[in-house]
C-alpha cells in the first residue's frame, strides 16, 4: 500500500514524533511511505544531524522513506535550499497533488 503522511508541525513537537513513528511503523509493515513537510515542518531541513528528530528521520530515510519539502514554505522561512542531497526532495503544490492522487491512504498529522 502506498501511504502519504502530511506534516505541518515543526521538529520537537508531539505531532512530529507521531508522524515519524507512524512512518517507521508503516515502513516496517512493508508499505511505501512518503512524508511531505509543510509549514513549520520544513524546519526538519535545518536540524543538526545529532538532534533526536533528525536521527529518527534519517533512520526512516534509510528504510526507504521518501521525504518531500514544500519549497515555497521553506523559502518563506528563510531556507534557501531545503533539499538535502538525495534524501529530501523539493516539492511544489502540484507535486503534492500528484502524490496525494497516487496514494492509497493519506494521513494528515497537522
FENFENCOR-V547051 format. One record per backbone hydrogen bond with DSSP energy under -0.5 kcal/mol. NH is the residue of the N-H (numbers start at 1). CO is the residue of the C=O. If there is no record, write none. Layout:
nh:NH co:CO
nh:NH co:CO
//
This chain:
nh:3 co:1
nh:3 co:32
nh:4 co:105
nh:5 co:34
nh:6 co:4
nh:6 co:107
nh:7 co:36
nh:8 co:109
nh:9 co:109
nh:17 co:13
nh:18 co:14
nh:19 co:15
nh:20 co:16
nh:21 co:17
nh:22 co:18
nh:23 co:19
nh:24 co:20
nh:25 co:21
nh:26 co:22
nh:27 co:23
nh:28 co:24
nh:29 co:25
nh:30 co:27
nh:31 co:26
nh:32 co:1
nh:33 co:31
nh:34 co:3
nh:35 co:66
nh:36 co:5
nh:36 co:34
nh:37 co:35
nh:37 co:68
nh:38 co:7
nh:38 co:36
nh:40 co:8
nh:41 co:8
nh:41 co:38
nh:42 co:39
nh:43 co:40
nh:44 co:41
nh:45 co:42
nh:46 co:43
nh:47 co:44
nh:51 co:48
nh:55 co:51
nh:56 co:52
nh:57 co:53
nh:58 co:54
nh:59 co:55
nh:60 co:56
nh:61 co:57
nh:62 co:58
nh:63 co:59
nh:63 co:60
nh:64 co:61
nh:65 co:60
nh:66 co:33
nh:67 co:87
nh:68 co:35
nh:69 co:89
nh:70 co:37
nh:71 co:69
nh:71 co:91
nh:74 co:70
nh:75 co:71
nh:76 co:72
nh:77 co:73
nh:77 co:74
nh:78 co:75
nh:79 co:74
nh:80 co:78
nh:84 co:88
nh:85 co:83
nh:87 co:84
nh:88 co:84
nh:89 co:67
nh:91 co:69
nh:96 co:92
nh:97 co:93
nh:98 co:94
nh:99 co:95
nh:100 co:96
nh:101 co:97
nh:102 co:98
nh:103 co:99
nh:103 co:100
nh:104 co:2
nh:105 co:2
nh:107 co:4
nh:108 co:106
nh:109 co:6
nh:109 co:107
nh:110 co:108
//
